[in-house]
């Protein structure tokens, strides 16, 4: 289910990028500049989370001192297209593909409950009760670690499509539905950051680039208050130390009724224990 969500997002992304390429390329140039300034002199394994078909946040200059890239996502087709593009564009072939859910199955669990409502197995009131009690999974990871990780794109997008899909059907209990969905989305974000902490090697570096506000903000079912309000606080609570930070504006939809985002880029590492 989460994979289908990612595929739909990828399809929308490709269409929007082609429409607003000049504005989006300006945004990507800012992200590339930040990544370049954050890259260690050499990287043995770069973990890339937030994979699109061309990964415009990466260029040839970055790959010169990188031994291997590992693409980490749940949308397999997107990762294969990205690997093909990077190989053809930059002659870089040391790329692994790994199916990986940065929410540790949490979003799938929420989507599974929503599908029961969609199939009329459960009533609306019961769905609200279930969603308000979805358990927070124990985040335990024992796989490969990476000395450099980039998480690119929305850090708190996970459940926004679910909110958009069902919002009108919960209009009379909007505040309750919104509060529950936002809480679930916050939990998904916390899980992702805890997992990122375990993915990163002891002396590794993590770069996160994410929109944090939308201007102008939407209203009602078009609201996007899932955007992280205390972005830095979330990261620090997960055990990371912020080393560098930058901000820029992204004209995502430069139309009369469109919107822009403030994007925050952060470089961080694991906090060292104080003796």
N, C-alpha and C positions, 0 to 999 in steps of 0.2 A: 504493500500500500504506500509506504513512504517512497519507494522507488517510482511509483506512478506519479506521486506528487512532484518529485524531482524532474521527471520527464516533462510534465506539463510546464513546470517552471522553465526548463531548458528551451522548450519550443517558444514560449513567450519571450524569453531572453533574446534568442536569435532574431526574432522579428523586430523587437524594439531596437536592438543594436544596429540593424541595417537601416532603420528609419532615422536614428539620431546619432549616427556614427561620429560626426565632428565633436559633439558635446561629450559623448561617452569616451572618445579617444583622449580628450583633455583630462578627464577623470583618471583614466588608466595610466596616463603619463605621470600623474602625481603619485599614484600607487607604485609604479615602477621605480621612480626616483627614491621613494622611501625604502623599498626592498633593497635596492642597490646599496644604499648607505648602511643597511643593516646586515648585509651578508658577511659571514666570516671569510677569511682569506681562502679557506678551503672547506668544502662540505662533502662528507662521505655519502650521506643519504638525506635528501631534501623531501620531506613529506608535504604534499600539496593537497589541501582540503578546500573545496569550493571550485570544482573542476568544470570549466566550460569547454566548448569544442576547440577553441583556439588559445585559451588561457592568455589573453592579451596583457596580463600583469607580468608575464615572463618574456624576456628577450635574450638574444645571443650573448650579450655582455655578461649576464648573470650566470650563464651556463658554463663559462670558460673554466671555472674552478670547482665545478660540481661533478662528482663521480657518478651519482645516480639520483634519479627522481623516482619517487613513489607516489602515484596518484591514488588518493583515498576518497572513495565516494560510493554511493549506493546505486548510481545510474551507470550501468556497465557500458552502454553504447556511447555515452558522452565521453567516458574515459578512453575508449578505443579511438574515437575520433580525435581526441586531444593528443594521444600518443602518435597517431599517424601524422597530424599537423606538425608537431614539434620535430619529428624525424625528418620530414620533408623540408620544413622551413629553416631549421637550424642544424640539420645533419646530426641530431642528438638522438641516439638510439638506446641509451642505457635508462630505460623507463619501465618500471614495474607497475602493474595494475592490481589494486587490492580492493575488493568490495568491503566497505567500511561504513558503519552507521555512527556518526558522531554523537547521536542522541542515545546510543546504547539501547535501542529498542523502545524507548519511551514514546516517541511520536507514533510508532506503529501500534502501540498499545492504545493510545487515544483514538487513532483512526479506526481501530477494530471495534471500539465501543460505538463510535459514530455510525459505522456501517450497520450495526444492529438496529439502530434507529432508522436508518435509510431503508432497511429491508422490512421495517415495521415489526421487528421482533420485540422491541421495547418501546415504551411510550416516552414522550418528550420529557415529562417530569422525572421519570426514572433515569433518563440519560443525564440530566443535570445533576442528579444525586450521585450517579456513578462517577462522572467527571470531577466532581468536587472532592472525591475520595481516591482518585488514582494514586497509587503508591509510588514513591520516589525510589527507583532501583539503586541497589548498591553498585557503585561504579568501581569495577575491578578489572584491570587490564594487565596482561602478562605477555603481550606480544613484542614485536620489534619496536625499538625506540629510534628517534631521529634527532640528528644534531642541529637541524634547521627545519622549522615548520612554518608554513604560511596558511592562515585561515582567511580566505578572501571572500568578500561579499557579506550578505546579511547574517549577522550573528543571531538574530531573533526572528527569523522569517518562518521558522518551522511550522507554527500553527496558524499563521495568518490566513492561508487559503481555506482552512477549515472554518475559521470565523466568517470569512466572506461568503462561503457556501451556505452556511446555516443561519446567518444573522437575521434575514427577513422572517424566517420561520419562528424566531424567538423574539420578535419585535415587542411583544407585550411584556416580556421579562428581560428586556435588553440589558439592563444594568447587571442583573444576576449572571446572565450568559457571558457578557463581556468580562466581568470580574473573574469568573471561573477560567475562561480561555486565557486571559492575561496571566493568571497564576500558573497555569499549565505551561505557558510559553516561557515564563521566568524559570520554571523548573527545568525545562529542556535546555535553556541557556546554561544554567548551573551545571547540569550533567555534562554538557559539551566542554565547558572549561575544566572540569575535573578530569575528563578523559584526555584533554589536551595536555594537562599537567603530567599525566602518566605516560603519554606518548613521547614527551620531550626527554632527551637524555639529560644527565645531571648538569652538564655545562652547556647545554644547547640553547639556542635562541628561537623565540617565537615571535612572528609578526602577525598581527591581526589588523585587518582593514575592514571597517564596517560603517554603514550609515547609522547615525544615532538620532537624527531628527528629520522631519519632513516639513517643508515650507512651500505653500501653506498646508496646515494640517487639515485632514478630511473631517467629516462629521457623520454621526450615526453609523450606518453600516460601512461607510467609506473611511471611517477613522483608522488611523494606523498607530495608535498609542502602544503598539507592541515595541516600537523603537526603544532601544535601551536608554534609560534616563541617567543611570549611574554606571556608565560603561566602565570607567576606571575602577570604581568600587567593586564591581563584579569580578574583574580580573584580579585585583589584589586579594580579595577574599578566597580566591581559588589557589593562592599560594605563589603568585607571580610578583616580581618586582619590575616596575616600569622603568625602562632605561631611556627611551626616547619617545616623543609623541609629536604628531603634527596633525593639522586639520586642513581640509579644503572643501569647497562646494562642488557639488555634482548636479548639473542640470539634466536630470534623468529623463524628464518629459518636457522639453522646451516648447510647450504649446500654450495657448491662451488660458486654458483650464488645466494646465499641467502643474508639475511641482519639481522642486529641487530637494537635495539632501545635504546636510552637513555630514561629512565623513571624517572619522577619526582613525588615524593609523598609529599603532603602538608597537614598539619593540620591547620585549620583556624576556626575562629569564627566571628560573626558579629561585625563590628566596633561599638564602643560605641560613642554616640554623645558627643562632647566636649562642655562643658558649659562655 
